[in-house]
């Protein structure tokens, strides 16, 4: 991954396009419910692009964005049955999200004022209800984000691994329905 901005060139147009998709040009409104996919061969600069995009977003939008960087989802623990991977995926997303919220003083204060805590323990204690806990929390967090005109920019590397998990039966085919609803219902932009 190329982190030195002086060595990273030729991609500023692409970064600018993606940034304009997140916050509509000539508007202060965030563009929720969208996703951008970066697809290509290994070693072509996708991770470097994502790094510089994150830095540009932080610089341009500051506390109006929460960057939830799940990194390489191939590292999420696969379990015995199709629900285990989903539970670990949801847990990982909320855990990373909690860190991002803690780093954003404006959203952290708003979340604390509402007494909103991610249900990490409940997800692990009652995995059969993980989706219900996740959805309830996200619905409440969504209200906070809308009130503050803030957006979650969710970065996931190697999203195609999910296809393999579905094909092998380690993740339910219903995951993609969840993913579509997640993007449509919450203040999220996924990359």
CORGITA-V829659 format. One record per backbone hydrogen bond with DSSP energy under -0.5 kcal/mol. CO is the residue of the C=O (numbers start at 0). NH is the residue of the N-H. If there is no record, write none. Layout:
CO/NH + CO/NH
//
This chain:
0/2 + 2/4 + 3/6 + 3/7 + 4/7 + 6/8 + 10/14 + 11/15 + 12/16 + 13/17 + 14/18 + 15/19 + 16/20 + 17/21 + 18/22 + 21/23 + 21/30 + 23/26 + 28/23 + 29/31 + 33/189 + 35/37 + 36/38 + 40/43 + 44/48 + 45/49 + 46/50 + 47/51 + 48/52 + 49/53 + 50/54 + 51/55 + 52/56 + 53/57 + 54/58 + 55/59 + 56/60 + 56/61 + 57/61 + 60/63 + 61/64 + 63/150 + 64/66 + 65/67 + 65/152 + 66/68 + 67/69 + 67/154 + 70/72 + 70/156 + 71/74 + 72/75 + 80/83 + 80/84 + 81/85 + 81/171 + 82/86 + 83/87 + 84/88 + 85/89 + 86/90 + 87/91 + 88/92 + 89/93 + 90/94 + 91/95 + 92/96 + 93/97 + 94/98 + 95/99 + 96/100 + 97/101 + 98/102 + 99/103 + 100/103 + 102/104 + 103/107 + 104/108 + 105/109 + 106/110 + 107/111 + 108/112 + 109/113 + 110/114 + 110/115 + 111/114 + 114/116 + 117/119 + 118/122 + 119/123 + 120/124 + 121/125 + 123/126 + 125/128 + 126/129 + 128/132 + 129/133 + 130/134 + 131/135 + 132/136 + 133/137 + 134/138 + 135/139 + 136/140 + 137/141 + 138/142 + 139/143 + 140/144 + 141/145 + 142/146 + 143/147 + 144/149 + 145/148 + 150/65 + 150/152 + 151/153 + 151/188 + 152/67 + 152/154 + 153/155 + 153/190 + 154/69 + 156/72 + 157/160 + 158/161 + 159/162 + 159/163 + 160/164 + 161/165 + 162/166 + 163/167 + 164/169 + 164/170 + 165/168 + 169/84 + 171/174 + 172/175 + 173/177 + 174/178 + 175/179 + 176/180 + 177/181 + 178/182 + 179/183 + 180/184 + 181/185 + 185/32 + 185/187 + 186/151 + 187/32 + 187/33 + 188/153 + 189/35
//
